[in-house]
Amino acid sequence: MRLDAHQHFWQYDKKKHSWITDEMNVIRRDFPPGDLFPLLEEAKIDGTIAVQSDETLRETEYLLDLADQNQWIKAVVGWADLGDDKLDDVLDQLSFQKKLRGFREVLQSKDPEYMLRKEFVRGIHKIGKRGYTYDILIFPEHLDASLKLISKCPDQPFVIDHLAKPNIKDGEWKDWKKKIALLAERDLVHCKLSGMVTEADLKNWKREDLVPFLEIALEYFGPKRLMFGSDWPVCLVAGEFEQVLDVIDRFTDSLSAGEKARVMGETAKEFYGINA
């Protein structure tokens, strides 16, 4: 099964999507499933994992509704306030949603210590006991705190979104590599090969700019813990869906057929518990 392990949908709202800057104005519009499906068909991709972009329960419900309407949306990574004292009640209300497979928060916008609060760690344990995964959305400056969080939750499956957003534009990889290596030592930590073009030179990036970071991720995580994600439609700020897919497709051509299949879908299928 070929899967896009990371993409978004939204109904554009100037206030809610204030993170979309003038430089990103190409994505200041609605992005419904009907815009993505033809791209998936052309690329022979069987399904996607829809990931939250807004920190509201309404966002989680919106994505789950879309998943109900479109069978090719195989799983949803939603949002919930993991530090909320009423988290158990929220999880009880969501428990019948079979396509809800994990949670995420925009940790990159918060102080690194935010994720080490006892309430947040408690929330990670609660979702883990219910079989949910957790997507870690961070910048490199959050890697130290992320390692501490992972150490506090050794039985929790984590996936690092966008390789933790290394500074590809300036080719800064040495410090990022050291810290990524420490996270990769934990067997339940996975990594998404996604979101790279928007960390490169938006208008002038080349495939060769991304390859060193892909090679580092492959070295430390291996195919069994790597998964392709387009980060559509955010990727459109720097490149088309087909261009982003081509980078990973060409990079994985050097792997065995089985290893390539892992990166292009089988790892995500296993991680998010997708049956068909």
C-alpha positions as CSV (number, residue, x, y, z in Angstrom):
1,M,0.0,0.0,0.0
2,R,1.3,3.4,-1.0
3,L,0.4,6.1,1.5
4,D,0.9,9.8,1.9
5,A,1.5,9.9,5.7
6,H,1.1,13.7,6.1
7,Q,-1.3,16.1,4.5
8,H,-3.9,18.7,5.5
9,F,-7.4,20.0,4.6
10,W,-8.9,23.3,5.6
11,Q,-11.5,25.9,5.0
12,Y,-9.5,29.1,4.9
13,D,-10.1,31.6,7.6
14,K,-7.9,34.7,7.9
15,K,-7.9,34.7,11.7
16,K,-7.7,30.9,12.2
17,H,-4.9,30.6,9.6
18,S,-2.9,33.6,10.6
19,W,0.2,31.5,10.4
20,I,-0.1,31.6,6.6
21,T,2.1,34.7,5.9
22,D,2.2,36.9,2.9
23,E,5.1,34.8,1.6
24,M,2.7,31.8,1.7
25,N,-0.3,33.5,0.0
26,V,-0.6,30.7,-2.6
27,I,-2.3,28.6,0.2
28,R,-4.6,31.3,1.4
29,R,-7.7,29.5,0.1
30,D,-9.8,26.4,0.8
31,F,-8.2,23.0,0.3
32,P,-10.9,20.2,0.2
33,P,-10.3,16.5,-0.5
34,G,-11.4,17.0,-4.1
35,D,-8.3,19.0,-4.8
36,L,-6.0,16.3,-3.6
37,F,-7.7,13.1,-4.9
38,P,-6.7,13.6,-8.6
39,L,-3.1,14.0,-7.5
40,L,-3.2,10.8,-5.6
41,E,-4.8,8.9,-8.4
42,E,-2.1,10.1,-10.8
43,A,0.7,9.1,-8.4
44,K,-1.0,5.7,-7.7
45,I,-1.2,6.5,-4.0
46,D,-3.8,4.5,-2.2
47,G,-4.6,6.8,0.7
48,T,-3.6,9.5,3.1
49,I,-3.3,10.4,6.8
50,A,-5.0,13.7,7.4
51,V,-3.2,15.8,10.1
52,Q,-4.6,18.6,12.2
53,S,-3.5,22.2,11.5
54,D,-5.8,24.0,13.9
55,E,-5.8,23.4,17.7
56,T,-9.5,22.9,18.3
57,L,-11.7,19.8,18.8
58,R,-13.8,21.2,15.9
59,E,-10.8,20.6,13.7
60,T,-10.6,17.0,14.8
61,E,-14.3,16.5,14.1
62,Y,-13.9,18.2,10.7
63,L,-11.2,15.9,9.6
64,L,-13.0,12.8,10.9
65,D,-16.1,13.9,8.9
66,L,-14.0,14.2,5.8
67,A,-12.5,10.7,6.5
68,D,-16.0,9.3,6.8
69,Q,-16.9,10.8,3.4
70,N,-13.7,9.7,1.6
71,Q,-12.6,6.2,2.1
72,W,-9.1,7.0,0.8
73,I,-8.5,9.2,3.9
74,K,-7.3,6.2,5.9
75,A,-6.5,7.8,9.3
76,V,-6.7,11.1,11.1
77,V,-4.2,12.7,13.5
78,G,-6.3,15.1,15.5
79,W,-5.9,17.6,18.3
80,A,-6.9,17.5,21.9
81,D,-5.6,19.4,24.9
82,L,-3.5,16.8,26.5
83,G,-2.9,18.8,29.6
84,D,-6.7,19.2,30.3
85,D,-8.0,17.6,33.5
86,K,-11.0,16.5,31.5
87,L,-9.0,14.8,28.8
88,D,-10.4,11.4,29.7
89,D,-13.9,12.7,29.0
90,V,-12.8,14.0,25.6
91,L,-11.2,10.7,24.7
92,D,-14.3,8.8,25.8
93,Q,-16.3,11.0,23.4
94,L,-13.9,10.3,20.5
95,S,-13.5,6.6,21.3
96,F,-16.0,5.4,18.6
97,Q,-14.1,7.2,15.9
98,K,-12.2,4.3,14.3
99,K,-10.2,6.5,11.9
100,L,-8.8,8.6,14.7
101,R,-5.3,7.1,15.2
102,G,-3.3,9.8,16.9
103,F,-2.9,13.3,18.1
104,R,-0.7,16.3,17.5
105,E,-0.1,19.8,18.8
106,V,1.8,22.7,17.2
107,L,4.7,22.3,19.7
108,Q,7.0,24.3,17.4
109,S,5.1,27.5,18.4
110,K,5.6,26.9,22.1
111,D,8.5,27.0,24.5
112,P,10.4,23.7,24.5
113,E,9.6,23.2,28.2
114,Y,5.9,23.2,27.4
115,M,6.0,19.5,26.5
116,L,7.7,18.6,29.8
117,R,4.8,19.8,32.0
118,K,3.5,17.1,34.2
119,E,0.0,17.6,32.8
120,F,1.2,17.1,29.2
121,V,3.3,14.0,30.0
122,R,0.2,12.6,31.8
123,G,-1.8,13.3,28.7
124,I,0.7,11.4,26.5
125,H,0.4,8.4,28.9
126,K,-3.4,8.6,28.6
127,I,-3.5,8.5,24.9
128,G,-0.9,5.8,24.8
129,K,-3.0,3.5,27.0
130,R,-5.8,3.9,24.5
131,G,-3.6,2.9,21.6
132,Y,-3.1,6.4,20.0
133,T,0.1,7.6,18.4
134,Y,1.7,11.1,18.8
135,D,3.1,13.3,16.0
136,I,5.9,15.6,17.3
137,L,5.9,18.9,15.4
138,I,9.0,20.8,16.4
139,F,12.0,22.9,15.4
140,P,15.6,21.7,16.1
141,E,15.6,23.8,19.3
142,H,12.9,21.5,20.7
143,L,14.9,18.3,20.1
144,D,16.5,18.2,23.6
145,A,13.1,18.6,25.3
146,S,11.6,16.1,22.9
147,L,14.2,13.5,24.0
148,K,13.3,14.1,27.6
149,L,9.6,13.7,26.8
150,I,10.2,10.5,24.9
151,S,12.3,9.2,27.8
152,K,9.3,9.9,30.2
153,C,7.0,7.9,27.9
154,P,9.1,4.9,26.8
155,D,6.1,2.8,25.6
156,Q,4.5,5.5,23.4
157,P,4.8,5.4,19.6
158,F,6.1,8.8,18.4
159,V,6.7,10.1,14.9
160,I,8.8,13.2,14.2
161,D,7.1,15.4,11.6
162,H,9.2,17.0,8.9
163,L,12.5,15.7,10.3
164,A,12.1,18.3,13.1
165,K,12.5,21.0,10.4
166,P,16.3,21.3,10.0
167,N,17.7,24.5,8.5
168,I,18.0,23.1,4.9
169,K,18.2,26.6,3.4
170,D,21.5,27.3,5.0
171,G,22.7,23.7,5.0
172,E,23.0,23.5,8.8
173,W,22.9,19.9,9.7
174,K,25.7,19.0,12.2
175,D,23.9,19.9,15.5
176,W,20.6,18.6,14.2
177,K,22.2,15.3,13.2
178,K,23.6,14.7,16.7
179,K,20.2,15.2,18.3
180,I,18.2,13.3,15.8
181,A,20.6,10.4,16.3
182,L,19.7,10.3,20.0
183,L,16.0,10.3,19.3
184,A,16.5,7.5,16.7
185,E,18.0,5.3,19.4
186,R,14.5,4.8,20.8
187,D,12.8,2.0,18.9
188,L,9.3,3.5,19.0
189,V,10.3,6.8,17.5
190,H,9.6,7.1,13.8
191,C,10.3,10.0,11.3
192,K,8.4,11.5,8.4
193,L,10.2,12.5,5.2
194,S,8.0,15.5,4.8
195,G,7.9,19.3,5.0
196,M,11.5,19.6,3.6
197,V,10.9,21.9,0.7
198,T,9.5,24.6,2.9
199,E,12.6,24.5,5.0
200,A,14.8,25.0,2.0
201,D,15.1,28.0,-0.3
202,L,11.5,28.3,-1.3
203,K,12.0,29.5,-4.8
204,N,15.4,28.0,-5.6
205,W,15.7,24.7,-3.9
206,K,17.1,21.7,-5.7
207,R,16.8,18.0,-5.0
208,E,20.5,17.9,-4.1
209,D,19.8,20.3,-1.2
210,L,17.5,17.8,0.5
211,V,19.5,14.6,-0.1
212,P,22.0,15.0,2.8
213,F,19.2,15.3,5.3
214,L,17.4,12.3,3.7
215,E,20.6,10.3,4.0
216,I,21.0,11.1,7.7
217,A,17.4,10.1,8.4
218,L,17.8,6.8,6.5
219,E,21.1,6.1,8.3
220,Y,19.5,6.5,11.8
221,F,15.9,5.4,11.4
222,G,16.2,2.9,8.5
223,P,13.3,2.2,6.1
224,K,11.2,0.5,8.8
225,R,10.8,3.7,10.7
226,L,10.6,6.2,7.9
227,M,7.4,7.3,6.1
228,F,6.8,9.6,3.1
229,G,4.5,12.6,3.6
230,S,3.8,15.3,1.1
231,D,2.7,18.0,3.6
232,W,0.2,19.1,0.9
233,P,-1.0,21.8,0.6
234,V,1.7,23.6,2.6
235,C,4.3,22.2,0.2
236,L,2.7,24.3,-2.5
237,V,4.5,27.3,-1.1
238,A,7.7,25.8,-2.5
239,G,6.7,23.1,-5.0
240,E,4.0,21.0,-6.5
241,F,2.8,17.7,-5.0
242,E,4.5,15.8,-7.9
243,Q,7.8,17.5,-7.2
244,V,7.8,16.6,-3.5
245,L,6.8,13.0,-4.3
246,D,9.5,12.7,-7.0
247,V,12.2,13.7,-4.5
248,I,11.3,10.8,-2.2
249,D,10.6,8.4,-5.0
250,R,14.0,8.9,-6.6
251,F,15.8,8.8,-3.2
252,T,14.2,5.4,-2.3
253,D,15.0,3.9,-5.8
254,S,18.4,3.0,-4.3
255,L,16.7,0.8,-1.7
256,S,15.4,-2.8,-2.2
257,A,11.8,-3.1,-3.4
258,G,10.8,-4.1,0.2
259,E,12.6,-1.2,1.8
260,K,11.1,1.3,-0.7
261,A,7.7,-0.1,0.0
262,R,8.2,0.6,3.7
263,V,9.0,4.2,3.2
264,M,6.3,4.8,0.6
265,G,3.5,3.4,2.7
266,E,4.0,0.2,4.7
267,T,5.7,2.0,7.7
268,A,2.8,4.4,7.9
269,K,0.3,1.6,7.5
270,E,1.8,-0.2,10.5
271,F,2.4,2.8,12.6
272,Y,-1.2,4.1,12.3
273,G,-2.8,0.7,12.3
274,I,-4.4,0.9,8.9
275,N,-6.0,-2.4,7.7
276,A,-7.1,-1.5,4.2
